[in-house]
Amino acid sequence: MQVGFLCYNGKYIPATDPIFTADNRSFRYGDGFFETLKVYQGNVLLADLHFERLLASLHLLHFDIPTYFTKAFFVKQITELCSKNNVSHMARVRLAIFRSDGGLYDPVNNLPNYIIQSWELSKTVLELNQNGLVLDIFPDVKKSCDKLSSIKSNNCLPYVMAAMYAKQHRLNEAILLNQYGRVADSTIANLFIVRDKILYTPPLSEGGVCGVMRKYLLRAELPFKVQEKPLDIDDLENADEIFLTNAIYGIRWVGLFRDNSYGNATAAILHEVLHEGML
């Protein structure tokens, strides 16, 4: 159970107070999306990229975007909430946006509502993982490749089932494939491989979520060349390294995929570069 406060449409209320009815469209249809952000020492990290993705998702889902939906507006409410919850030094934040109540599949209107939650994070998220992650393929669900597949949708069933599969099989994460049997992403991250000192990650046309850390790596000046390229299972098995990225953990290196083991030399360098550039 979350303690402290949450922010619901600009109002700070106790996190234990009920705020939804059975007509909530996110509950009924998964009609909306969310952002997962990290706050460090009172600053929202990668705020520009998060807000860029937020606006893109609002447009893709045909919301009527209020003029006050700006980066400054959300950053202010996020930092105020973290302060009220005494987690400004290090926090995980979830900003969920969903359409107003009413209608069946066709909504009554396209006005967005939002809720912001915050939780304290351990400083260990700033460190590169000591032990390599153990990964395998989630075989039961395939991700589609369409214009909505890159959104962090409020309908997360494929990832929920993949996370359950990973837990049942003692994996740290599971990889989701697309309809063509190629890599889309993992339960909570985008995937990169290293081959001959070049970094490769699937393009968004392969069905993965448009991760903020993924986008940061594609745009940043790095000591490595980064390319988008469809990846299949053979690419994973023949990689020199595999690592995962997301906004909370940054980079986590993979030690084992099936019977293949990997090192972390490139991931360690990238971790240091990101640490110096973002914090």
DRENDREN-374985 format. One record per residue (C-alpha): residue number from 1; residue in one letter; x, y, z. Coordinates in steps of 0.2 Angstrom, whole numbers. Each point is the difference from the previous one (the first is absolute). Example, Ala and Ser with C-alpha at 12.3 -4.5 7.8 and 13.67 -1.06 7.14 Angstrom:
<recs>
n = 1; res = A; u = 62; v = -22; w = 39;
n = 2; res = S; u = 6; v = 17; w = -3;
</recs>
This chain:
<recs>
n = 1; res = M; u = 0; v = 0; w = 0;
n = 2; res = Q; u = 7; v = 17; w = -4;
n = 3; res = V; u = 1; v = 13; w = 14;
n = 4; res = G; u = 1; v = 19; w = -1;
n = 5; res = F; u = -9; v = 9; w = -14;
n = 6; res = L; u = -3; v = -1; w = -19;
n = 7; res = C; u = -5; v = 14; w = -12;
n = 8; res = Y; u = -17; v = -3; w = -9;
n = 9; res = N; u = -3; v = 13; w = -13;
n = 10; res = G; u = 10; v = 13; w = 9;
n = 11; res = K; u = -7; v = -3; w = 18;
n = 12; res = Y; u = 11; v = -9; w = 13;
n = 13; res = I; u = -10; v = -12; w = 9;
n = 14; res = P; u = 4; v = -15; w = 12;
n = 15; res = A; u = 6; v = -15; w = -10;
n = 16; res = T; u = -12; v = -11; w = 9;
n = 17; res = D; u = -15; v = 10; w = -5;
n = 18; res = P; u = -11; v = -8; w = -14;
n = 19; res = I; u = 0; v = 11; w = -16;
n = 20; res = F; u = -8; v = -11; w = -14;
n = 21; res = T; u = -17; v = -7; w = -4;
n = 22; res = A; u = -4; v = -16; w = -9;
n = 23; res = D; u = -2; v = 11; w = -16;
n = 24; res = N; u = 18; v = 5; w = 0;
n = 25; res = R; u = 6; v = -3; w = -18;
n = 26; res = S; u = 17; v = -5; w = 5;
n = 27; res = F; u = -8; v = -14; w = 11;
n = 28; res = R; u = -12; v = -5; w = -14;
n = 29; res = Y; u = 10; v = 1; w = -15;
n = 30; res = G; u = 18; v = 5; w = 3;
n = 31; res = D; u = -4; v = 16; w = -8;
n = 32; res = G; u = 16; v = 10; w = 4;
n = 33; res = F; u = 18; v = -1; w = 3;
n = 34; res = F; u = 13; v = 4; w = 13;
n = 35; res = E; u = 18; v = 6; w = 2;
n = 36; res = T; u = 12; v = -7; w = 13;
n = 37; res = L; u = 13; v = 13; w = 6;
n = 38; res = K; u = 14; v = 2; w = 12;
n = 39; res = V; u = 3; v = 15; w = 11;
n = 40; res = Y; u = 17; v = 2; w = 7;
n = 41; res = Q; u = 4; v = 14; w = 13;
n = 42; res = G; u = -16; v = 9; w = -5;
n = 43; res = N; u = 3; v = 0; w = -19;
n = 44; res = V; u = -10; v = -10; w = -12;
n = 45; res = L; u = 13; v = -9; w = -11;
n = 46; res = L; u = -2; v = 0; w = -19;
n = 47; res = A; u = -16; v = 11; w = 2;
n = 48; res = D; u = 2; v = 6; w = -18;
n = 49; res = L; u = -1; v = -17; w = -7;
n = 50; res = H; u = -14; v = -6; w = 12;
n = 51; res = F; u = -11; v = 15; w = -5;
n = 52; res = E; u = 4; v = -3; w = -19;
n = 53; res = R; u = -6; v = -17; w = 2;
n = 54; res = L; u = -15; v = 5; w = 10;
n = 55; res = L; u = -6; v = 13; w = -13;
n = 56; res = A; u = 3; v = -13; w = -14;
n = 57; res = S; u = -11; v = -13; w = 9;
n = 58; res = L; u = -14; v = 13; w = 3;
n = 59; res = H; u = 0; v = 4; w = -19;
n = 60; res = L; u = 0; v = -19; w = -5;
n = 61; res = L; u = -15; v = -3; w = 12;
n = 62; res = H; u = -9; v = 15; w = -6;
n = 63; res = F; u = -2; v = 9; w = 16;
n = 64; res = D; u = -5; v = 18; w = 1;
n = 65; res = I; u = 16; v = 7; w = 7;
n = 66; res = P; u = -3; v = 15; w = 12;
n = 67; res = T; u = 11; v = 15; w = -2;
n = 68; res = Y; u = 7; v = -2; w = 18;
n = 69; res = F; u = 7; v = -17; w = -4;
n = 70; res = T; u = 18; v = 6; w = 0;
n = 71; res = K; u = 16; v = -8; w = 6;
n = 72; res = A; u = 1; v = 14; w = 13;
n = 73; res = F; u = -18; v = -4; w = 6;
n = 74; res = F; u = 4; v = -19; w = 3;
n = 75; res = V; u = 18; v = 3; w = 7;
n = 76; res = K; u = -7; v = 12; w = 13;
n = 77; res = Q; u = -14; v = -12; w = 5;
n = 78; res = I; u = 13; v = -15; w = 0;
n = 79; res = T; u = 12; v = 9; w = 11;
n = 80; res = E; u = -13; v = 7; w = 12;
n = 81; res = L; u = -7; v = -18; w = 2;
n = 82; res = C; u = 17; v = -7; w = 4;
n = 83; res = S; u = 3; v = 14; w = 12;
n = 84; res = K; u = -16; v = -4; w = 9;
n = 85; res = N; u = 4; v = -18; w = 1;
n = 86; res = N; u = 18; v = 3; w = 6;
n = 87; res = V; u = 8; v = -9; w = -15;
n = 88; res = S; u = 8; v = 14; w = -9;
n = 89; res = H; u = 17; v = -7; w = 2;
n = 90; res = M; u = -4; v = -16; w = -11;
n = 91; res = A; u = -17; v = -4; w = -6;
n = 92; res = R; u = -9; v = -11; w = -13;
n = 93; res = V; u = -15; v = 10; w = -7;
n = 94; res = R; u = -15; v = -7; w = -10;
n = 95; res = L; u = -10; v = 13; w = -10;
n = 96; res = A; u = -15; v = -9; w = -8;
n = 97; res = I; u = -12; v = 9; w = -12;
n = 98; res = F; u = -17; v = -7; w = -5;
n = 99; res = R; u = -16; v = 6; w = -9;
n = 100; res = S; u = -14; v = 7; w = 10;
n = 101; res = D; u = -14; v = -11; w = 5;
n = 102; res = G; u = -15; v = -4; w = -11;
n = 103; res = G; u = -4; v = -10; w = -16;
n = 104; res = L; u = 3; v = -18; w = -5;
n = 105; res = Y; u = 15; v = -2; w = -12;
n = 106; res = D; u = -4; v = 17; w = -7;
n = 107; res = P; u = 3; v = 13; w = 13;
n = 108; res = V; u = -12; v = 14; w = 4;
n = 109; res = N; u = 15; v = 12; w = -1;
n = 110; res = N; u = 19; v = 0; w = -1;
n = 111; res = L; u = 5; v = 10; w = 15;
n = 112; res = P; u = 15; v = -7; w = 9;
n = 113; res = N; u = 0; v = -3; w = 19;
n = 114; res = Y; u = 16; v = -5; w = 9;
n = 115; res = I; u = 7; v = -7; w = 16;
n = 116; res = I; u = 18; v = 2; w = 7;
n = 117; res = Q; u = 7; v = -12; w = 13;
n = 118; res = S; u = 17; v = 0; w = 7;
n = 119; res = W; u = 11; v = -13; w = 10;
n = 120; res = E; u = 17; v = 0; w = 8;
n = 121; res = L; u = 13; v = -8; w = -10;
n = 122; res = S; u = 16; v = -8; w = 7;
n = 123; res = K; u = 16; v = 8; w = -5;
n = 124; res = T; u = 6; v = -17; w = -7;
n = 125; res = V; u = -10; v = 5; w = -16;
n = 126; res = L; u = 15; v = 11; w = -4;
n = 127; res = E; u = 12; v = -14; w = 0;
n = 128; res = L; u = 4; v = -13; w = -14;
n = 129; res = N; u = -7; v = -17; w = 5;
n = 130; res = Q; u = 14; v = -11; w = 7;
n = 131; res = N; u = -8; v = -16; w = -6;
n = 132; res = G; u = -5; v = -2; w = -18;
n = 133; res = L; u = -19; v = -2; w = -3;
n = 134; res = V; u = -7; v = -16; w = -6;
n = 135; res = L; u = -11; v = 1; w = -15;
n = 136; res = D; u = -11; v = -11; w = -11;
n = 137; res = I; u = -14; v = 1; w = -13;
n = 138; res = F; u = -18; v = 2; w = 6;
n = 139; res = P; u = -8; v = -12; w = -12;
n = 140; res = D; u = -19; v = 3; w = 3;
n = 141; res = V; u = -4; v = 17; w = -7;
n = 142; res = K; u = 7; v = 9; w = -15;
n = 143; res = K; u = 0; v = 19; w = -1;
n = 144; res = S; u = -8; v = 8; w = -15;
n = 145; res = C; u = 10; v = 13; w = -11;
n = 146; res = D; u = -12; v = 15; w = -3;
n = 147; res = K; u = 0; v = 18; w = 4;
n = 148; res = L; u = -7; v = -3; w = 18;
n = 149; res = S; u = 13; v = -13; w = 5;
n = 150; res = S; u = 13; v = 13; w = 5;
n = 151; res = I; u = -12; v = 7; w = 13;
n = 152; res = K; u = 2; v = -4; w = 19;
n = 153; res = S; u = -18; v = -5; w = 0;
n = 154; res = N; u = -11; v = -2; w = 15;
n = 155; res = N; u = -4; v = -17; w = -7;
n = 156; res = C; u = 15; v = -10; w = 5;
n = 157; res = L; u = -6; v = -18; w = -1;
n = 158; res = P; u = 15; v = -6; w = -11;
n = 159; res = Y; u = 12; v = 7; w = 12;
n = 160; res = V; u = -10; v = -6; w = 15;
n = 161; res = M; u = 0; v = -18; w = -6;
n = 162; res = A; u = 19; v = 1; w = -5;
n = 163; res = A; u = 4; v = 6; w = 17;
n = 164; res = M; u = -9; v = -15; w = 7;
n = 165; res = Y; u = 9; v = -11; w = -12;
n = 166; res = A; u = 16; v = 7; w = 6;
n = 167; res = K; u = -3; v = -3; w = 18;
n = 168; res = Q; u = -6; v = -17; w = -3;
n = 169; res = H; u = 15; v = -5; w = -9;
n = 170; res = R; u = 12; v = 9; w = 11;
n = 171; res = L; u = 5; v = 13; w = -13;
n = 172; res = N; u = 4; v = 18; w = 4;
n = 173; res = E; u = -10; v = 6; w = -16;
n = 174; res = A; u = -8; v = -8; w = -15;
n = 175; res = I; u = 2; v = 6; w = -18;
n = 176; res = L; u = -16; v = 3; w = -10;
n = 177; res = L; u = 1; v = -4; w = -19;
n = 178; res = N; u = -11; v = 8; w = -13;
n = 179; res = Q; u = -11; v = -9; w = -13;
n = 180; res = Y; u = 15; v = -4; w = -11;
n = 181; res = G; u = 10; v = -9; w = 14;
n = 182; res = R; u = 12; v = 15; w = 2;
n = 183; res = V; u = 4; v = 9; w = 16;
n = 184; res = A; u = -12; v = 14; w = 5;
n = 185; res = D; u = 6; v = 4; w = 18;
n = 186; res = S; u = -1; v = -8; w = 18;
n = 187; res = T; u = -12; v = 1; w = 14;
n = 188; res = I; u = 6; v = 17; w = 6;
n = 189; res = A; u = 14; v = 5; w = -11;
n = 190; res = N; u = 7; v = 3; w = -18;
n = 191; res = L; u = 14; v = -12; w = -6;
n = 192; res = F; u = 17; v = 3; w = -7;
n = 193; res = I; u = 13; v = -12; w = -6;
n = 194; res = V; u = 19; v = 4; w = -3;
n = 195; res = R; u = 8; v = -8; w = -15;
n = 196; res = D; u = 18; v = 5; w = -6;
n = 197; res = K; u = -1; v = 16; w = 11;
n = 198; res = I; u = -16; v = 6; w = -8;
n = 199; res = L; u = -17; v = 1; w = 10;
n = 200; res = Y; u = -16; v = -6; w = -9;
n = 201; res = T; u = -18; v = 2; w = 6;
n = 202; res = P; u = -16; v = -4; w = -9;
n = 203; res = P; u = -8; v = 14; w = -9;
n = 204; res = L; u = -18; v = 5; w = 7;
n = 205; res = S; u = -7; v = -8; w = -15;
n = 206; res = E; u = 4; v = -16; w = 8;
n = 207; res = G; u = -14; v = 2; w = 13;
n = 208; res = G; u = 10; v = 6; w = 15;
n = 209; res = V; u = -4; v = 15; w = 12;
n = 210; res = C; u = 8; v = 16; w = -4;
n = 211; res = G; u = 11; v = 0; w = 15;
n = 212; res = V; u = 7; v = 17; w = 7;
n = 213; res = M; u = 17; v = -8; w = 4;
n = 214; res = R; u = 1; v = -8; w = -17;
n = 215; res = K; u = -4; v = 17; w = -9;
n = 216; res = Y; u = 14; v = 8; w = 11;
n = 217; res = L; u = 13; v = -13; w = -5;
n = 218; res = L; u = -5; v = 2; w = -19;
n = 219; res = R; u = 2; v = 19; w = 1;
n = 220; res = A; u = 15; v = 2; w = 12;
n = 221; res = E; u = 18; v = 2; w = -4;
n = 222; res = L; u = 7; v = -17; w = 5;
n = 223; res = P; u = 17; v = -9; w = -2;
n = 224; res = F; u = -9; v = -13; w = -10;
n = 225; res = K; u = -10; v = -1; w = -16;
n = 226; res = V; u = -19; v = -3; w = 2;
n = 227; res = Q; u = -11; v = -7; w = -13;
n = 228; res = E; u = -18; v = -5; w = -1;
n = 229; res = K; u = -2; v = -18; w = -8;
n = 230; res = P; u = -12; v = -14; w = 1;
n = 231; res = L; u = 6; v = -13; w = 12;
n = 232; res = D; u = -4; v = -19; w = 0;
n = 233; res = I; u = 4; v = -13; w = 13;
n = 234; res = D; u = 16; v = -4; w = -10;
n = 235; res = D; u = 6; v = 18; w = 2;
n = 236; res = L; u = -2; v = -2; w = 19;
n = 237; res = E; u = 9; v = -17; w = 1;
n = 238; res = N; u = 15; v = 7; w = -10;
n = 239; res = A; u = 1; v = 17; w = 8;
n = 240; res = D; u = 16; v = 5; w = 10;
n = 241; res = E; u = -11; v = 9; w = 13;
n = 242; res = I; u = -19; v = 3; w = 4;
n = 243; res = F; u = -7; v = 13; w = 11;
n = 244; res = L; u = -17; v = 8; w = 4;
n = 245; res = T; u = -5; v = 18; w = 2;
n = 246; res = N; u = -13; v = 9; w = 9;
n = 247; res = A; u = -3; v = 17; w = 9;
n = 248; res = I; u = 1; v = -7; w = 17;
n = 249; res = Y; u = 16; v = -11; w = -1;
n = 250; res = G; u = 9; v = 7; w = -14;
n = 251; res = I; u = 10; v = -14; w = -7;
n = 252; res = R; u = 0; v = -18; w = 7;
n = 253; res = W; u = 11; v = -13; w = -8;
n = 254; res = V; u = -5; v = -18; w = -4;
n = 255; res = G; u = 11; v = -14; w = 6;
n = 256; res = L; u = -10; v = -15; w = -7;
n = 257; res = F; u = -12; v = -3; w = -15;
n = 258; res = R; u = -5; v = -18; w = -1;
n = 259; res = D; u = 17; v = -9; w = -1;
n = 260; res = N; u = 10; v = 15; w = -5;
n = 261; res = S; u = 10; v = 11; w = 12;
n = 262; res = Y; u = 6; v = 18; w = -2;
n = 263; res = G; u = 11; v = 13; w = 7;
n = 264; res = N; u = -3; v = 18; w = 5;
n = 265; res = A; u = 15; v = 10; w = -7;
n = 266; res = T; u = -11; v = 12; w = -11;
n = 267; res = A; u = -14; v = 1; w = 12;
n = 268; res = A; u = 12; v = 6; w = 14;
n = 269; res = I; u = 7; v = 14; w = -11;
n = 270; res = L; u = -18; v = 5; w = -5;
n = 271; res = H; u = -5; v = 0; w = 18;
n = 272; res = E; u = 14; v = 12; w = 4;
n = 273; res = V; u = -4; v = 11; w = -15;
n = 274; res = L; u = -18; v = 1; w = 5;
n = 275; res = H; u = 4; v = 3; w = 18;
n = 276; res = E; u = 11; v = 15; w = -4;
n = 277; res = G; u = -12; v = 7; w = -13;
n = 278; res = M; u = -17; v = -1; w = 10;
n = 279; res = L; u = 4; v = 2; w = 18;
</recs>
